[in-house]
Amino acid sequence: MSRHFSNRRRRSIEPFRTYFLTCSFKGRMKAFQDEIACIAYLLVLRRMIFTMNVELHGYVLMPNHVHLLITPKGCNLSQFLFRLQGTSARYINRVLRWHGQLWDHYCYDRILQTENERAAALHYIHQNPVKGGLVTHAENYPWIGGEELFHGAPEGSPTIPV
């Protein structure tokens, strides 16, 4: 099931379900073309994952949007996205010296019911930079990952200070 999700509407979306999310920048701005914006977002994501008890299965930061594969365990999806987008907007705006609304009002979410759907979503996440023409091999793209965000980045990846 796919939904058009707005963090302005107060919807309580249940925890313990796995979601595939797509969130875009307002006007398709390309904030993630700047390495410092990517690092700022990953810092916020890492903090939110820990403090809100959300399991991160995969992510990719594309120049004008982000894909996340998550399972909220200690909160609902609405709470998580509200805090993630608000905090990341403040950080990214600060480091890029931008002002105003950063994120589009809407995120798209899809509940993944089976392991096959989850595997397909992870494959999509990993192939998105290739499909978008950013790299020829997914492993060469620095802003893709998942559970290693908890344990430190793999060798050769950009470091994310804590």
N, C-alpha and C positions, 0 to 999 in steps of 0.2 A: 504494500500500500504506500503510495507516495502522497505527500501533503505539502502544501505551500505553508510555511511556518513564519509567523511574524512574532518577533519578541515584544512587540507593542501590545499584542493581544495576550491576556493572561490565560494561557492554556496550561493545564497541568498534564504533562505527558509522562506516562508511568516509567518508573525506574526498572532496571533489570531486563530491558529490551535492548537489542543491538540496533543502532541507527547508522545509516549512511547519510552524511550531511554534506551539503554544498552551500557555502556562504560566499557571497560576492561583495566586492567593494562598490560603493555608490558610483554610478556612472562608469562602471568597469575601469576605475582607476587602477594603475599598475603599481601599487605600493610594494608588492613583493618582488619588484625588480631590484630593490635596494636591500643589500645584505643585512644592514642594521635593522630594517623593519622585520625581516624574517627572524632574526635573533630575538628581537623584542617580543614577537608573537609567540615564539617557542618558549621563551621564559614564562610568559603569562600562561600558556597552555599547560606547561609542566606544573606550575603552581596550582592551577585550577584542578588538574587531574588529581593531585594529591589532596588538596584541601576539601574537595567536593566528592571524593571517592568515586571517580569515574575511571573505568578501564579503557585505555587507549589501545586499539588494535592496529590502526594505521592512519597516516596523514600524508598529504602532499600540499605544499604551498606553491600555487601557480601564480604568475604575475598579477592576475586580477581576481583570484578567488582561492578558496581553500576547500579541500575535501577532508572530512574526518570520518573515521569508523570507530564508534565508541559504544560502550555499555555503561550508562549511569547506574551506580549502585547505591550511592548515599544521597541522591537528589533526583529531581526529575529533569527532563530535557530543557524545559523552559527556564528553570533556575540556572542551569549550567550555561546555556547560550547567553542569557541576559548578562551574567557576570563575565563570561569570556569575551563577549563582544565589547562590552563597556570598558573593561580594563585594558584590553588590547588596543582599543581605539585611542585611549589616553596615552598609552606608551608609544604607539606608532606615530601619532600626531606629534608627540613631544620630540621623538628622535628625528623625524623628517621635517620638523618645524612647519607642520601643516596645522590648519584649524578647521573646525566644523565636523560634520558628520562624515565618518569614514566608511562604515558598513552600510550596505543596502538594508532596507527595513526587513527584507525577507531572506530566510534560509529555506532550503528545500531539504526535507527529511524523508527517509524511507526506512520502515522497519524491516529488518532482515529476519526472516522466520527460520531459515535452515542454514546448515553449514555450507551448502553449495552456494547460497546467496551471499554469504559472508566471504567465501573464497572468491567469488566473481567480483565483489566490491573491492577486495584487496588487490586483485589483478588490475581492475580499472584504475585504482589509485596509483599503482606502480607504473602503469603504462601511460598515464595521462601526460607526463612531460615528453614522452616519446611521440605520442599522438599529436601533441601541441607543437612539435618541431623544435623543442628546446634542447634535446639531446638525442643521440642515436641509440643509447642504451640506458635503461632506467637507473642502473647502478652508478652512472656518472652524474646523476642529478643530486645536488647536495641537500635539497629541501624535501626529502621524502623519508619516511620512517614509520616508527610505531613504538613498540614496547621498549626499545633501547633508549627512549627519552627518559625512562626511569633509571636506567643503569649507566648512563653516559653514552655518548655517541660512539659509533664504531670508528676504528682507526681510519684517518683520512677525511672524516667528516668535519664540518665546522664545529667548533666547540661552543657549547651553550653554557655561559657562566651561571652559577646558582646564587 
